[in-house]
Amino acid sequence: MALLLSLLTALVVFGCGPAPSLGCDLPQNHTLASGKTVDLLSRMQRLPTFFCVNDRKDFRFPQEMVDGSQLQKAQAIAFLNEMLQQIFELFHTKDSFAAWNTTRLHQLLNGVPKQQEDLETCFMQAMEEEKSVLPIEAPEVAVKEYFEGIRSYLKEKEYSDCAWEVVRVEIRRSFSSSTTLQERLRRKDGDMSSS
């Protein structure tokens, strides 16, 4: 319940408009926490991936959002936050608790809101600095559509062990890819502060 409350608090803060700027350096511990999430998703494996080769699917991760430089800083942060939010919601279900080791699942669910908190200050400052030329919703919509495809797949496969394994591998891959975007934000902040 405390997790849900802190997550809701973070979402309310995101929707309340600009706050006083406290600086926008993504802390090193945010990058480390993201790496731990990727590692934890690896350790959650219950089946050898090759058992589920016939269940594989292309979920169409919006890779162009991560690779390109088309996103403004606020959009990139909104993208990362929505990734974390959707991961939390996907793994915070009764079907997920039935599929995974609960200790590792709790570790994953406890880490996600902390990472969202790290993004909060940067989001507010980026919104203030950029006056958001492009809509913030575009990256969020792309992530929501991606996760909707994952949810449909799980439902279609009746939340089988192989379906969850395919999803675990997909989420690990896509989240790992999104850490590239996080690192780009950190470097951009470092370049701006050194100039």
PyMOL CGO cylinders between C-alpha atoms (Angstrom):
from pymol import cmd
from pymol.cgo import CYLINDER

trace = [
    CYLINDER, 0.00, 0.00, 0.00, 2.86, 2.38, 0.83, 0.3, 1, 1, 1, 1, 1, 1,
    CYLINDER, 2.86, 2.38, 0.83, 4.32, 1.69, -2.63, 0.3, 1, 1, 1, 1, 1, 1,
    CYLINDER, 4.32, 1.69, -2.63, 1.07, 2.57, -4.30, 0.3, 1, 1, 1, 1, 1, 1,
    CYLINDER, 1.07, 2.57, -4.30, 0.74, 5.74, -2.24, 0.3, 1, 1, 1, 1, 1, 1,
    CYLINDER, 0.74, 5.74, -2.24, 4.25, 6.93, -3.10, 0.3, 1, 1, 1, 1, 1, 1,
    CYLINDER, 4.25, 6.93, -3.10, 3.65, 6.14, -6.77, 0.3, 1, 1, 1, 1, 1, 1,
    CYLINDER, 3.65, 6.14, -6.77, 0.40, 8.10, -6.77, 0.3, 1, 1, 1, 1, 1, 1,
    CYLINDER, 0.40, 8.10, -6.77, 2.16, 10.99, -5.03, 0.3, 1, 1, 1, 1, 1, 1,
    CYLINDER, 2.16, 10.99, -5.03, 4.83, 11.02, -7.74, 0.3, 1, 1, 1, 1, 1, 1,
    CYLINDER, 4.83, 11.02, -7.74, 2.18, 11.04, -10.44, 0.3, 1, 1, 1, 1, 1, 1,
    CYLINDER, 2.18, 11.04, -10.44, 0.34, 13.93, -8.79, 0.3, 1, 1, 1, 1, 1, 1,
    CYLINDER, 0.34, 13.93, -8.79, 3.56, 15.91, -8.62, 0.3, 1, 1, 1, 1, 1, 1,
    CYLINDER, 3.56, 15.91, -8.62, 4.17, 15.26, -12.32, 0.3, 1, 1, 1, 1, 1, 1,
    CYLINDER, 4.17, 15.26, -12.32, 0.78, 16.73, -13.13, 0.3, 1, 1, 1, 1, 1, 1,
    CYLINDER, 0.78, 16.73, -13.13, 0.97, 19.84, -10.94, 0.3, 1, 1, 1, 1, 1, 1,
    CYLINDER, 0.97, 19.84, -10.94, 3.05, 22.11, -13.16, 0.3, 1, 1, 1, 1, 1, 1,
    CYLINDER, 3.05, 22.11, -13.16, 6.49, 23.58, -12.66, 0.3, 1, 1, 1, 1, 1, 1,
    CYLINDER, 6.49, 23.58, -12.66, 8.16, 23.41, -9.28, 0.3, 1, 1, 1, 1, 1, 1,
    CYLINDER, 8.16, 23.41, -9.28, 11.18, 25.38, -8.11, 0.3, 1, 1, 1, 1, 1, 1,
    CYLINDER, 11.18, 25.38, -8.11, 14.24, 24.09, -9.92, 0.3, 1, 1, 1, 1, 1, 1,
    CYLINDER, 14.24, 24.09, -9.92, 16.61, 22.04, -7.81, 0.3, 1, 1, 1, 1, 1, 1,
    CYLINDER, 16.61, 22.04, -7.81, 18.93, 21.16, -10.66, 0.3, 1, 1, 1, 1, 1, 1,
    CYLINDER, 18.93, 21.16, -10.66, 18.52, 18.41, -13.19, 0.3, 1, 1, 1, 1, 1, 1,
    CYLINDER, 18.52, 18.41, -13.19, 21.47, 16.13, -12.84, 0.3, 1, 1, 1, 1, 1, 1,
    CYLINDER, 21.47, 16.13, -12.84, 20.25, 12.57, -12.99, 0.3, 1, 1, 1, 1, 1, 1,
    CYLINDER, 20.25, 12.57, -12.99, 22.13, 11.12, -10.05, 0.3, 1, 1, 1, 1, 1, 1,
    CYLINDER, 22.13, 11.12, -10.05, 24.62, 8.35, -10.59, 0.3, 1, 1, 1, 1, 1, 1,
    CYLINDER, 24.62, 8.35, -10.59, 22.54, 6.17, -8.26, 0.3, 1, 1, 1, 1, 1, 1,
    CYLINDER, 22.54, 6.17, -8.26, 19.66, 6.44, -10.77, 0.3, 1, 1, 1, 1, 1, 1,
    CYLINDER, 19.66, 6.44, -10.77, 21.83, 4.86, -13.44, 0.3, 1, 1, 1, 1, 1, 1,
    CYLINDER, 21.83, 4.86, -13.44, 22.96, 2.22, -10.96, 0.3, 1, 1, 1, 1, 1, 1,
    CYLINDER, 22.96, 2.22, -10.96, 19.34, 1.51, -9.96, 0.3, 1, 1, 1, 1, 1, 1,
    CYLINDER, 19.34, 1.51, -9.96, 18.41, 1.10, -13.63, 0.3, 1, 1, 1, 1, 1, 1,
    CYLINDER, 18.41, 1.10, -13.63, 21.27, -1.37, -14.04, 0.3, 1, 1, 1, 1, 1, 1,
    CYLINDER, 21.27, -1.37, -14.04, 20.04, -3.26, -10.99, 0.3, 1, 1, 1, 1, 1, 1,
    CYLINDER, 20.04, -3.26, -10.99, 16.57, -3.44, -12.53, 0.3, 1, 1, 1, 1, 1, 1,
    CYLINDER, 16.57, -3.44, -12.53, 18.01, -4.96, -15.71, 0.3, 1, 1, 1, 1, 1, 1,
    CYLINDER, 18.01, -4.96, -15.71, 20.05, -7.40, -13.60, 0.3, 1, 1, 1, 1, 1, 1,
    CYLINDER, 20.05, -7.40, -13.60, 17.02, -8.30, -11.49, 0.3, 1, 1, 1, 1, 1, 1,
    CYLINDER, 17.02, -8.30, -11.49, 14.96, -8.97, -14.62, 0.3, 1, 1, 1, 1, 1, 1,
    CYLINDER, 14.96, -8.97, -14.62, 17.74, -11.33, -15.71, 0.3, 1, 1, 1, 1, 1, 1,
    CYLINDER, 17.74, -11.33, -15.71, 17.73, -13.14, -12.37, 0.3, 1, 1, 1, 1, 1, 1,
    CYLINDER, 17.73, -13.14, -12.37, 13.95, -13.57, -12.49, 0.3, 1, 1, 1, 1, 1, 1,
    CYLINDER, 13.95, -13.57, -12.49, 14.33, -16.17, -15.26, 0.3, 1, 1, 1, 1, 1, 1,
    CYLINDER, 14.33, -16.17, -15.26, 12.51, -19.39, -14.39, 0.3, 1, 1, 1, 1, 1, 1,
    CYLINDER, 12.51, -19.39, -14.39, 12.66, -21.24, -17.70, 0.3, 1, 1, 1, 1, 1, 1,
    CYLINDER, 12.66, -21.24, -17.70, 15.45, -21.61, -20.22, 0.3, 1, 1, 1, 1, 1, 1,
    CYLINDER, 15.45, -21.61, -20.22, 14.56, -19.13, -22.95, 0.3, 1, 1, 1, 1, 1, 1,
    CYLINDER, 14.56, -19.13, -22.95, 14.98, -21.74, -25.69, 0.3, 1, 1, 1, 1, 1, 1,
    CYLINDER, 14.98, -21.74, -25.69, 12.00, -23.68, -24.23, 0.3, 1, 1, 1, 1, 1, 1,
    CYLINDER, 12.00, -23.68, -24.23, 9.79, -20.80, -25.30, 0.3, 1, 1, 1, 1, 1, 1,
    CYLINDER, 9.79, -20.80, -25.30, 11.20, -20.12, -28.76, 0.3, 1, 1, 1, 1, 1, 1,
    CYLINDER, 11.20, -20.12, -28.76, 7.84, -20.91, -30.39, 0.3, 1, 1, 1, 1, 1, 1,
    CYLINDER, 7.84, -20.91, -30.39, 6.14, -18.29, -28.22, 0.3, 1, 1, 1, 1, 1, 1,
    CYLINDER, 6.14, -18.29, -28.22, 8.39, -15.39, -29.24, 0.3, 1, 1, 1, 1, 1, 1,
    CYLINDER, 8.39, -15.39, -29.24, 6.78, -12.25, -30.60, 0.3, 1, 1, 1, 1, 1, 1,
    CYLINDER, 6.78, -12.25, -30.60, 7.86, -8.87, -31.87, 0.3, 1, 1, 1, 1, 1, 1,
    CYLINDER, 7.86, -8.87, -31.87, 6.16, -6.38, -29.54, 0.3, 1, 1, 1, 1, 1, 1,
    CYLINDER, 6.16, -6.38, -29.54, 7.41, -3.41, -31.59, 0.3, 1, 1, 1, 1, 1, 1,
    CYLINDER, 7.41, -3.41, -31.59, 9.27, -1.49, -28.93, 0.3, 1, 1, 1, 1, 1, 1,
    CYLINDER, 9.27, -1.49, -28.93, 9.40, 2.19, -30.02, 0.3, 1, 1, 1, 1, 1, 1,
    CYLINDER, 9.40, 2.19, -30.02, 13.18, 2.06, -30.49, 0.3, 1, 1, 1, 1, 1, 1,
    CYLINDER, 13.18, 2.06, -30.49, 13.21, 5.29, -32.51, 0.3, 1, 1, 1, 1, 1, 1,
    CYLINDER, 13.21, 5.29, -32.51, 12.35, 7.12, -29.29, 0.3, 1, 1, 1, 1, 1, 1,
    CYLINDER, 12.35, 7.12, -29.29, 15.51, 5.78, -27.68, 0.3, 1, 1, 1, 1, 1, 1,
    CYLINDER, 15.51, 5.78, -27.68, 17.88, 5.93, -30.65, 0.3, 1, 1, 1, 1, 1, 1,
    CYLINDER, 17.88, 5.93, -30.65, 17.06, 9.25, -32.19, 0.3, 1, 1, 1, 1, 1, 1,
    CYLINDER, 17.06, 9.25, -32.19, 17.81, 12.66, -30.89, 0.3, 1, 1, 1, 1, 1, 1,
    CYLINDER, 17.81, 12.66, -30.89, 14.30, 13.81, -31.84, 0.3, 1, 1, 1, 1, 1, 1,
    CYLINDER, 14.30, 13.81, -31.84, 13.11, 13.87, -28.23, 0.3, 1, 1, 1, 1, 1, 1,
    CYLINDER, 13.11, 13.87, -28.23, 13.45, 16.96, -26.14, 0.3, 1, 1, 1, 1, 1, 1,
    CYLINDER, 13.45, 16.96, -26.14, 14.71, 16.39, -22.63, 0.3, 1, 1, 1, 1, 1, 1,
    CYLINDER, 14.71, 16.39, -22.63, 11.23, 16.59, -21.06, 0.3, 1, 1, 1, 1, 1, 1,
    CYLINDER, 11.23, 16.59, -21.06, 9.91, 14.10, -23.62, 0.3, 1, 1, 1, 1, 1, 1,
    CYLINDER, 9.91, 14.10, -23.62, 12.80, 11.71, -22.94, 0.3, 1, 1, 1, 1, 1, 1,
    CYLINDER, 12.80, 11.71, -22.94, 12.13, 11.88, -19.22, 0.3, 1, 1, 1, 1, 1, 1,
    CYLINDER, 12.13, 11.88, -19.22, 8.40, 11.36, -19.81, 0.3, 1, 1, 1, 1, 1, 1,
    CYLINDER, 8.40, 11.36, -19.81, 9.28, 8.31, -21.93, 0.3, 1, 1, 1, 1, 1, 1,
    CYLINDER, 9.28, 8.31, -21.93, 11.50, 6.87, -19.18, 0.3, 1, 1, 1, 1, 1, 1,
    CYLINDER, 11.50, 6.87, -19.18, 8.91, 7.56, -16.49, 0.3, 1, 1, 1, 1, 1, 1,
    CYLINDER, 8.91, 7.56, -16.49, 6.16, 5.90, -18.52, 0.3, 1, 1, 1, 1, 1, 1,
    CYLINDER, 6.16, 5.90, -18.52, 8.41, 2.85, -19.07, 0.3, 1, 1, 1, 1, 1, 1,
    CYLINDER, 8.41, 2.85, -19.07, 8.85, 2.55, -15.30, 0.3, 1, 1, 1, 1, 1, 1,
    CYLINDER, 8.85, 2.55, -15.30, 5.13, 3.10, -14.66, 0.3, 1, 1, 1, 1, 1, 1,
    CYLINDER, 5.13, 3.10, -14.66, 4.11, 0.43, -17.16, 0.3, 1, 1, 1, 1, 1, 1,
    CYLINDER, 4.11, 0.43, -17.16, 6.68, -2.06, -15.81, 0.3, 1, 1, 1, 1, 1, 1,
    CYLINDER, 6.68, -2.06, -15.81, 5.32, -1.47, -12.32, 0.3, 1, 1, 1, 1, 1, 1,
    CYLINDER, 5.32, -1.47, -12.32, 1.71, -1.98, -13.45, 0.3, 1, 1, 1, 1, 1, 1,
    CYLINDER, 1.71, -1.98, -13.45, 2.54, -5.08, -15.48, 0.3, 1, 1, 1, 1, 1, 1,
    CYLINDER, 2.54, -5.08, -15.48, 4.38, -6.81, -12.66, 0.3, 1, 1, 1, 1, 1, 1,
    CYLINDER, 4.38, -6.81, -12.66, 2.01, -5.59, -9.93, 0.3, 1, 1, 1, 1, 1, 1,
    CYLINDER, 2.01, -5.59, -9.93, -0.81, -8.01, -10.84, 0.3, 1, 1, 1, 1, 1, 1,
    CYLINDER, -0.81, -8.01, -10.84, -2.05, -11.24, -9.33, 0.3, 1, 1, 1, 1, 1, 1,
    CYLINDER, -2.05, -11.24, -9.33, -1.04, -13.06, -12.52, 0.3, 1, 1, 1, 1, 1, 1,
    CYLINDER, -1.04, -13.06, -12.52, 2.49, -11.75, -12.13, 0.3, 1, 1, 1, 1, 1, 1,
    CYLINDER, 2.49, -11.75, -12.13, 2.69, -12.73, -8.47, 0.3, 1, 1, 1, 1, 1, 1,
    CYLINDER, 2.69, -12.73, -8.47, 1.63, -16.26, -9.47, 0.3, 1, 1, 1, 1, 1, 1,
    CYLINDER, 1.63, -16.26, -9.47, 4.39, -16.44, -12.09, 0.3, 1, 1, 1, 1, 1, 1,
    CYLINDER, 4.39, -16.44, -12.09, 7.49, -15.07, -10.36, 0.3, 1, 1, 1, 1, 1, 1,
    CYLINDER, 7.49, -15.07, -10.36, 9.61, -15.53, -7.26, 0.3, 1, 1, 1, 1, 1, 1,
    CYLINDER, 9.61, -15.53, -7.26, 7.96, -13.09, -4.85, 0.3, 1, 1, 1, 1, 1, 1,
    CYLINDER, 7.96, -13.09, -4.85, 11.22, -11.92, -3.26, 0.3, 1, 1, 1, 1, 1, 1,
    CYLINDER, 11.22, -11.92, -3.26, 12.64, -10.80, -6.60, 0.3, 1, 1, 1, 1, 1, 1,
    CYLINDER, 12.64, -10.80, -6.60, 9.30, -9.43, -7.70, 0.3, 1, 1, 1, 1, 1, 1,
    CYLINDER, 9.30, -9.43, -7.70, 9.09, -7.30, -4.54, 0.3, 1, 1, 1, 1, 1, 1,
    CYLINDER, 9.09, -7.30, -4.54, 12.64, -6.06, -5.16, 0.3, 1, 1, 1, 1, 1, 1,
    CYLINDER, 12.64, -6.06, -5.16, 11.62, -5.01, -8.66, 0.3, 1, 1, 1, 1, 1, 1,
    CYLINDER, 11.62, -5.01, -8.66, 8.43, -3.31, -7.47, 0.3, 1, 1, 1, 1, 1, 1,
    CYLINDER, 8.43, -3.31, -7.47, 10.26, -1.49, -4.66, 0.3, 1, 1, 1, 1, 1, 1,
    CYLINDER, 10.26, -1.49, -4.66, 12.96, -0.16, -7.00, 0.3, 1, 1, 1, 1, 1, 1,
    CYLINDER, 12.96, -0.16, -7.00, 10.73, 1.29, -9.70, 0.3, 1, 1, 1, 1, 1, 1,
    CYLINDER, 10.73, 1.29, -9.70, 9.13, 4.15, -7.68, 0.3, 1, 1, 1, 1, 1, 1,
    CYLINDER, 9.13, 4.15, -7.68, 12.57, 5.19, -6.42, 0.3, 1, 1, 1, 1, 1, 1,
    CYLINDER, 12.57, 5.19, -6.42, 13.75, 5.54, -10.00, 0.3, 1, 1, 1, 1, 1, 1,
    CYLINDER, 13.75, 5.54, -10.00, 10.66, 7.59, -10.84, 0.3, 1, 1, 1, 1, 1, 1,
    CYLINDER, 10.66, 7.59, -10.84, 11.46, 9.95, -7.95, 0.3, 1, 1, 1, 1, 1, 1,
    CYLINDER, 11.46, 9.95, -7.95, 14.92, 10.51, -9.44, 0.3, 1, 1, 1, 1, 1, 1,
    CYLINDER, 14.92, 10.51, -9.44, 13.30, 11.62, -12.70, 0.3, 1, 1, 1, 1, 1, 1,
    CYLINDER, 13.30, 11.62, -12.70, 10.83, 14.00, -11.06, 0.3, 1, 1, 1, 1, 1, 1,
    CYLINDER, 10.83, 14.00, -11.06, 13.13, 17.00, -10.53, 0.3, 1, 1, 1, 1, 1, 1,
    CYLINDER, 13.13, 17.00, -10.53, 14.62, 16.68, -13.99, 0.3, 1, 1, 1, 1, 1, 1,
    CYLINDER, 14.62, 16.68, -13.99, 11.18, 16.52, -15.56, 0.3, 1, 1, 1, 1, 1, 1,
    CYLINDER, 11.18, 16.52, -15.56, 10.00, 19.69, -13.87, 0.3, 1, 1, 1, 1, 1, 1,
    CYLINDER, 10.00, 19.69, -13.87, 13.15, 21.61, -14.78, 0.3, 1, 1, 1, 1, 1, 1,
    CYLINDER, 13.15, 21.61, -14.78, 13.11, 20.39, -18.38, 0.3, 1, 1, 1, 1, 1, 1,
    CYLINDER, 13.11, 20.39, -18.38, 9.46, 21.42, -18.75, 0.3, 1, 1, 1, 1, 1, 1,
    CYLINDER, 9.46, 21.42, -18.75, 10.31, 24.89, -17.45, 0.3, 1, 1, 1, 1, 1, 1,
    CYLINDER, 10.31, 24.89, -17.45, 13.41, 25.28, -19.65, 0.3, 1, 1, 1, 1, 1, 1,
    CYLINDER, 13.41, 25.28, -19.65, 11.94, 23.96, -22.88, 0.3, 1, 1, 1, 1, 1, 1,
    CYLINDER, 11.94, 23.96, -22.88, 8.41, 25.30, -22.61, 0.3, 1, 1, 1, 1, 1, 1,
    CYLINDER, 8.41, 25.30, -22.61, 7.68, 21.97, -24.31, 0.3, 1, 1, 1, 1, 1, 1,
    CYLINDER, 7.68, 21.97, -24.31, 7.76, 22.69, -28.04, 0.3, 1, 1, 1, 1, 1, 1,
    CYLINDER, 7.76, 22.69, -28.04, 6.63, 19.12, -28.80, 0.3, 1, 1, 1, 1, 1, 1,
    CYLINDER, 6.63, 19.12, -28.80, 3.80, 17.38, -26.95, 0.3, 1, 1, 1, 1, 1, 1,
    CYLINDER, 3.80, 17.38, -26.95, 4.90, 15.37, -23.92, 0.3, 1, 1, 1, 1, 1, 1,
    CYLINDER, 4.90, 15.37, -23.92, 2.13, 12.86, -24.59, 0.3, 1, 1, 1, 1, 1, 1,
    CYLINDER, 2.13, 12.86, -24.59, 3.69, 11.41, -27.78, 0.3, 1, 1, 1, 1, 1, 1,
    CYLINDER, 3.69, 11.41, -27.78, 6.39, 9.35, -26.02, 0.3, 1, 1, 1, 1, 1, 1,
    CYLINDER, 6.39, 9.35, -26.02, 3.97, 8.30, -23.29, 0.3, 1, 1, 1, 1, 1, 1,
    CYLINDER, 3.97, 8.30, -23.29, 1.41, 7.13, -25.86, 0.3, 1, 1, 1, 1, 1, 1,
    CYLINDER, 1.41, 7.13, -25.86, 4.07, 5.10, -27.70, 0.3, 1, 1, 1, 1, 1, 1,
    CYLINDER, 4.07, 5.10, -27.70, 5.07, 3.34, -24.46, 0.3, 1, 1, 1, 1, 1, 1,
    CYLINDER, 5.07, 3.34, -24.46, 1.43, 2.69, -23.47, 0.3, 1, 1, 1, 1, 1, 1,
    CYLINDER, 1.43, 2.69, -23.47, 0.68, 1.15, -26.87, 0.3, 1, 1, 1, 1, 1, 1,
    CYLINDER, 0.68, 1.15, -26.87, 3.77, -1.05, -26.58, 0.3, 1, 1, 1, 1, 1, 1,
    CYLINDER, 3.77, -1.05, -26.58, 2.71, -2.33, -23.16, 0.3, 1, 1, 1, 1, 1, 1,
    CYLINDER, 2.71, -2.33, -23.16, -0.88, -2.80, -24.32, 0.3, 1, 1, 1, 1, 1, 1,
    CYLINDER, -0.88, -2.80, -24.32, 0.49, -5.22, -26.92, 0.3, 1, 1, 1, 1, 1, 1,
    CYLINDER, 0.49, -5.22, -26.92, 2.35, -7.07, -24.18, 0.3, 1, 1, 1, 1, 1, 1,
    CYLINDER, 2.35, -7.07, -24.18, -0.79, -7.31, -22.02, 0.3, 1, 1, 1, 1, 1, 1,
    CYLINDER, -0.79, -7.31, -22.02, -2.84, -8.59, -24.97, 0.3, 1, 1, 1, 1, 1, 1,
    CYLINDER, -2.84, -8.59, -24.97, -0.19, -11.21, -25.68, 0.3, 1, 1, 1, 1, 1, 1,
    CYLINDER, -0.19, -11.21, -25.68, -0.18, -12.43, -22.07, 0.3, 1, 1, 1, 1, 1, 1,
    CYLINDER, -0.18, -12.43, -22.07, -3.97, -12.66, -22.07, 0.3, 1, 1, 1, 1, 1, 1,
    CYLINDER, -3.97, -12.66, -22.07, -3.99, -14.48, -25.41, 0.3, 1, 1, 1, 1, 1, 1,
    CYLINDER, -3.99, -14.48, -25.41, -1.42, -16.96, -24.07, 0.3, 1, 1, 1, 1, 1, 1,
    CYLINDER, -1.42, -16.96, -24.07, -3.43, -17.30, -20.82, 0.3, 1, 1, 1, 1, 1, 1,
    CYLINDER, -3.43, -17.30, -20.82, -0.47, -16.06, -18.74, 0.3, 1, 1, 1, 1, 1, 1,
    CYLINDER, -0.47, -16.06, -18.74, 1.48, -19.25, -19.40, 0.3, 1, 1, 1, 1, 1, 1,
    CYLINDER, 1.48, -19.25, -19.40, 4.98, -19.70, -18.02, 0.3, 1, 1, 1, 1, 1, 1,
    CYLINDER, 4.98, -19.70, -18.02, 6.44, -19.34, -21.52, 0.3, 1, 1, 1, 1, 1, 1,
    CYLINDER, 6.44, -19.34, -21.52, 4.41, -16.19, -22.18, 0.3, 1, 1, 1, 1, 1, 1,
    CYLINDER, 4.41, -16.19, -22.18, 5.78, -14.63, -18.99, 0.3, 1, 1, 1, 1, 1, 1,
    CYLINDER, 5.78, -14.63, -18.99, 9.30, -15.72, -19.94, 0.3, 1, 1, 1, 1, 1, 1,
    CYLINDER, 9.30, -15.72, -19.94, 8.96, -14.11, -23.39, 0.3, 1, 1, 1, 1, 1, 1,
    CYLINDER, 8.96, -14.11, -23.39, 7.66, -10.93, -21.72, 0.3, 1, 1, 1, 1, 1, 1,
    CYLINDER, 7.66, -10.93, -21.72, 10.46, -10.94, -19.13, 0.3, 1, 1, 1, 1, 1, 1,
    CYLINDER, 10.46, -10.94, -19.13, 13.07, -11.13, -21.89, 0.3, 1, 1, 1, 1, 1, 1,
    CYLINDER, 13.07, -11.13, -21.89, 11.29, -8.39, -23.85, 0.3, 1, 1, 1, 1, 1, 1,
    CYLINDER, 11.29, -8.39, -23.85, 10.99, -6.06, -20.85, 0.3, 1, 1, 1, 1, 1, 1,
    CYLINDER, 10.99, -6.06, -20.85, 14.62, -6.65, -19.92, 0.3, 1, 1, 1, 1, 1, 1,
    CYLINDER, 14.62, -6.65, -19.92, 15.71, -5.85, -23.48, 0.3, 1, 1, 1, 1, 1, 1,
    CYLINDER, 15.71, -5.85, -23.48, 13.54, -2.76, -23.85, 0.3, 1, 1, 1, 1, 1, 1,
    CYLINDER, 13.54, -2.76, -23.85, 14.40, -1.40, -20.40, 0.3, 1, 1, 1, 1, 1, 1,
    CYLINDER, 14.40, -1.40, -20.40, 18.07, -2.03, -21.04, 0.3, 1, 1, 1, 1, 1, 1,
    CYLINDER, 18.07, -2.03, -21.04, 17.69, -0.10, -24.28, 0.3, 1, 1, 1, 1, 1, 1,
    CYLINDER, 17.69, -0.10, -24.28, 16.00, 2.77, -22.43, 0.3, 1, 1, 1, 1, 1, 1,
    CYLINDER, 16.00, 2.77, -22.43, 18.99, 3.02, -20.09, 0.3, 1, 1, 1, 1, 1, 1,
    CYLINDER, 18.99, 3.02, -20.09, 20.91, 4.27, -23.14, 0.3, 1, 1, 1, 1, 1, 1,
    CYLINDER, 20.91, 4.27, -23.14, 18.51, 7.21, -23.20, 0.3, 1, 1, 1, 1, 1, 1,
    CYLINDER, 18.51, 7.21, -23.20, 19.11, 7.77, -19.48, 0.3, 1, 1, 1, 1, 1, 1,
    CYLINDER, 19.11, 7.77, -19.48, 22.85, 7.81, -20.02, 0.3, 1, 1, 1, 1, 1, 1,
    CYLINDER, 22.85, 7.81, -20.02, 22.44, 10.29, -22.88, 0.3, 1, 1, 1, 1, 1, 1,
    CYLINDER, 22.44, 10.29, -22.88, 20.49, 12.58, -20.53, 0.3, 1, 1, 1, 1, 1, 1,
    CYLINDER, 20.49, 12.58, -20.53, 23.21, 12.33, -17.89, 0.3, 1, 1, 1, 1, 1, 1,
    CYLINDER, 23.21, 12.33, -17.89, 25.92, 13.15, -20.44, 0.3, 1, 1, 1, 1, 1, 1,
    CYLINDER, 25.92, 13.15, -20.44, 23.90, 16.07, -21.83, 0.3, 1, 1, 1, 1, 1, 1,
    CYLINDER, 23.90, 16.07, -21.83, 23.50, 17.43, -18.28, 0.3, 1, 1, 1, 1, 1, 1,
    CYLINDER, 23.50, 17.43, -18.28, 27.24, 17.01, -17.69, 0.3, 1, 1, 1, 1, 1, 1,
    CYLINDER, 27.24, 17.01, -17.69, 28.07, 18.86, -20.91, 0.3, 1, 1, 1, 1, 1, 1,
    CYLINDER, 28.07, 18.86, -20.91, 25.75, 21.73, -19.98, 0.3, 1, 1, 1, 1, 1, 1,
    CYLINDER, 25.75, 21.73, -19.98, 27.16, 22.08, -16.47, 0.3, 1, 1, 1, 1, 1, 1,
    CYLINDER, 27.16, 22.08, -16.47, 30.77, 22.11, -17.72, 0.3, 1, 1, 1, 1, 1, 1,
    CYLINDER, 30.77, 22.11, -17.72, 30.14, 24.86, -20.28, 0.3, 1, 1, 1, 1, 1, 1,
]
cmd.load_cgo(trace, "trace")
